[in-house]
Amino acid sequence: MSLNFIPLMTTQPFRYQWAARGDVNGFFALSIDNLALLVSMSGILIGVFGMPADIVLGRMVPGTAIGVLIGDAIYTWLAFRLARKERRHDVCAMPLGIDTPSMFALSFGVVGPAFLQHHDANEAWAVGMAVLVLMGVAKLIASFFGEGIRRILPKTALLGAISAVGVALIMFFPFQKIMAEPVGGFVALGVILLTLVGGIRLPWNIPAVIASVIAGLVAYYGAKYLGYLPPVIPSAGGSFGLHLPLPSLVFVEGLDLAWKYVPLAIPAAFLTVVGGIDVTESAALAGDRYSTRTVLLVEGIATLGAALCGGVVQNTPYIGHPAYKRMGSRAAYTLATGLFISIGAATGLISVLISALPESIVVPILVYVGLEMSAQAVHESEPKHVKAIALALIPVIANLLNIEMGGVLGAARVDITALPADTQHSLTVLTMLGNGFIVTAMIWATFLVWIIDRRMIAAAWLCVVAAAMTMVGLIHSPFPDGHLFIPDATTPRLVFALAAGYVLLGAMCAVLQRSTSRASTQEPIVTA
C-alpha cells in the first residue's frame, strides 16, 4: 500500500490559479496606462504635427498595440512556467506596455520631424517603423550584454537621464493639456495625487486610475452643463473599423532616412534594457525570480514585432511589478491588457476612445509616472551624486525648448536665415544643446559622477568620446533635424569649437589627476 501511496503524492499535478480578484485592479491600471500613452502619441502626431488621423489611428496605433499583446502574452506564459516550477499560486506576471520616455522621444524626435521634412505621412510612418526595427534589433543584441554595459555606466547617470525626460517631457506636456482644460484635468489629477502619491484609499478599493477618469469626466461634463464651456477638444477623427496590424515590409522604404535618428533611438532602446534589468531585480525582491535575459529578450521581440506590423513606439517591462503583486494580481491582468489594447486598436475602439476622451482627463497618470521616475532617480542615487541628476536636465530642457520654439516659428512661417546673425547663432546653440539629448544627459551625468568619485582619467576619456561624437553629430548636431554628418568646410565652426572644448576639459582632468588625493582631503565648498 505504501508503494502505491508515495507515487500518488509525488505526481499530483499542480494547477496554477492564474486569475484572482486582484487582476481586476491590475488590468485597469495597466490598460489605462497604455491607453493614456496612445492618447498622448495620437495627440502629438495629429495635434502638434498635423499628421492625417487615418495614418496615425489606422496604422501606427494598431501596430504599436500589437507589441503590447506579444509582450504581455509571453510574460503571462512565463508566469505560468515559474508557478509550475516553484509550485506557487501567488506568482505575478511581469507588466509590459508602451515605453513612456521613448513615446515622447520618438513622436517628437522621429515621426513628427520626418513628416515635417516632406509632409508625406506614409514616408514618416515608414521611417518610424524602420527606426523601431533598428531599436528592436539593438535590444535583442543588448539583452546578451545589458548587465555588463550597465556596470560601466553609473546608476545615477542612467536614472538621471530618465528623470530628466520625466520632468521636462513626460510631465510638461501633460500639464499643458491639463491647463488647457483645467476643470476635468485638475479633478482627474487630484485623484491621482491623492491616491497614488498621498496613499488615500478609495471606497470599495476602486482602482485609482479608473476613479481619476470617471471623476474628471463628471467634472468636465458637469461644468459644461452648468454653462462653463471649456476649450473645444479637437476630435482626432477616430471611428470603428477593422485595421489589422499585419506584418509588412513598408519599413524598408524608410531605412535610408532612419539612420540619422540612430543617436536618439539606440540610447532610448538601451535605457529600456537597463530598466528591464532593474525591473527584473525588483520582481525578484518581491518573490518572483524571472530570468533577466529572458525578460529582456521578450521586450526585444515585442518591439520588433510591433515595428514589423506598423508600430512606431517600443515596448518595455513596466516598473511597478511589486505594486501589481500587492494588488493581488497574478497572470490574468497582463493577458487581458494585451488583448484589450490590441483588439481595441484593431477594431477602432481605441481610436474612438482617443477621439472621445479629453486629453486633460487621461494624461494625469503620466504626471504620476514622471514624479515616480524623478523620485526613483533621487532615491536610488548616492547623496553625493544627486547633483548629476540636475546636470542631466539641461540638454533635455533644451530639447523641450527646441520643440516649442520650432512649433511657434513654423506656425509663424519665420525664415530663420533672415533673422539677425546673433539670433541665428543663439538658435544654433539651442539646437546643438538639444540634439542627442538623451546621450548628452548620460554623458554629462556620468562625467560629473566620475569627477565626484575622483575617477579623473575615466572622465578625461569620456570627454574625448564626447568630442568624437560631436564631430559627427551623434550629439550636438547643428542641424534642426539632428542628422549625422562628416565634418568639412561647410560644418559650422561651433561644432569644432565644442569638440575642442571637450578635449581641453578632458586634458584638464588628466592633468589634475595627481592632485586628486590632496583635493579629496579638503572640505567641500558650501554656498548659501
Buried (B, 14 or more C-beta within 10 A) or exposed (E): EEEEEEEEEEEEEEEBEBBBEBBBBBBBBBBBBBBBBBBBBBBBBBBBBEBBBBBBBBBBBBBBBBBBBBBBBBBBBBBBBBBBEEEBEBBBBBBBBBBBBBBBBBBBBBBBBBBBBEEEBBBBBBBBBBBBBBBBBBBBEBBEEBBEBBEEBBBBBBBBBBBBBBBBBBBBBBBEBBEBBBBBBBBBBBBBBBBBBEEEEBEEEBBBBBBBBBBBBBBBEEBEEEEEEBEEBEEBBBBEEEBEBEEBEBBEBBBEBBBBBBBBBBBBBBBBBBBBBBBBEBBEEBBBBBEBBBBBBBBBBBBBBBBBBBBBBBBBBBBBBBBBBEBBBBBBBBBBBBBBBBBBBBBBBBBBBBBEBBBBBBBBBBBBBBBBBBEBBBEBBEEEBEBBBEBBBBBBBBBBBBBEBBBEBEEEEEEEEEBEEEEEEEBBBBBBBBBBBBBBBBBBBBBBBBBBBBBBBBBBBBBBBBBBBBBBBBBBBBBBBBBBBEBEEEBBEBBBEBBEBBBEBBEBBBEBBEEBEEEEEEEEEEEE
